[in-house]
Amino acid sequence: MAGLADLQPDRRAVLQLLVGRGRGYDQIAELLQLSEMVVRRRAHDAITVLAGGRGDIDDVQRALLCDYLVGELPASRRAEARTLLADDAAARRWARGAAARLSAIPGAQLPELPAEDEEVAEALDALDQRRERKVELEKESKLGAWLVVAGIAVAVIAAVAILAFYVGNKDDDAGTTIGSGDTPTETAEPTSSTDAKPIIGADLAPPSGGGGPAGQAVLQESEQGPIKLALNATGLQPPRALDDGRGTDYAFWMDGPDVDPLYLGFYNTEDSAEARTNLSKGNIKLGALLDGGSAPAVDAKTLEKYTRIFITRETVSGQQKPSKPGTVVLTGQLEGVRA
C-alpha cells in the first residue's frame, strides 16, 4: 500500500487539513478557493490510494466510508456507516487499511472501527488454552519433584540396608528417619516453543477486591506486528445520561511502573445493536487492533513497558478523550509469555 509521501501534494494537503487539523470540506474549499466538490473528490482519491485501491466495495460504500473516516458525515448518516462496518467484512478491511495510513498524519483524529469477531474469539481461546496448559505443567512439575524425592528416599534406605548388611548390623529395631522438613521443590515452568506469537492476559477485578464486576483481557501480537486486544467484562453499571448534557462511559487503559497511563479508547456502542444491548446489561465485548488507527500503535516491544490493564468510568461530553484516568472499576496485572 502507498503511504502519505506517495500522494500528490494537493491530495496530501487536503488530508492533513481534514484529519490533522479538524477542518471541514467547506472550510478547506474557502481556504484554497475551490469548490467543496473538488475538495471532497481529492480527499476520496487520496484515501483510496492509501487503502490500496477500491477494494471489494462499490463506489457508494467507498464514498460513505471516506466521509466517515475524515469526520465529514452528518449525524443522520454516521449510523449508516457504522452499520456497514459492523456487517460487511470487506468494508471493515478497506476502512482499517485506510485508517492505518491516515494515523501517520500528526494530530490525526479518526473514528473507532469495529474489530473482527474472529480476532476476539481467537485471542480468548488462545488464553484459555495457555491457562489449561499452565495447570497441566504445574501438576507435572509437582509430580516430577515428588518422584525425585521418593527416588532419593528409596536410594537412601537401600544404601543404609546394604551398609547394615556388610557391617554386620543385625539389630532389627534399628531404623532410618528422613527429616520432616524435607519438601519437594517445584521446577520452573517451561515455555512452549510452538507458540507463534507472544500473548499476555489479565483477569480483571474491582481494585478493592471482593465480588461485583469481573472480566478478562488478552493482548497478542498480530501477523502484521501490531497488538490485538480482546476484552470481556460483565456486571458493570450501564452508562447513563446526566442532567448537564454529559454522560458516563467506559474507557480502557494500560500503565506500568515507568510509564504514564496509555489511553486505548472508549467502548463504542454505536458500532452495532449487539454492543448497545450488551452494555445496557452491564456487559462489554471489545476487540481492537492497536495499530495507530482508532487506537494507539502498540507492538510487542512497546508492550513490554506495560504491566497492568484497567477500565475506568468517565464522565464525558461525546467521545472526548480523557486527559487522565477516571474512576477505576476493573483492573488486572498482565501475565504470560511476552517474547
Secondary structure, DSSP 8 states (H G I E B T S, - for coil): ---GGGS-HHHHHHHIIIIIS---HHHHHHHHT--HHHHHHHHHHHHHHHTTSSTTS-HHHHHHHHHHHTT-S-HHHHHHHHHHHHH-HHHHHHHHHHHHHHTTSTT---------HHHHHHHHHHHHHHHHHHHHHHHHHHHHHHHHHHHHHHHHHHHHHHHHHHTT---TT------TT-----------TT-SS-EEEEEEB-TT-SSS-EEEEEEEE-TTSSEEEEEEEES-----B-TTS-EEEEEEEEEETTEEEEEEEE--GGG-HHHHHHHHTT-EEEEEEESSSSS----HHHHTT--EEEEEEEEESTT---SS--EEEEEEE-EEE--
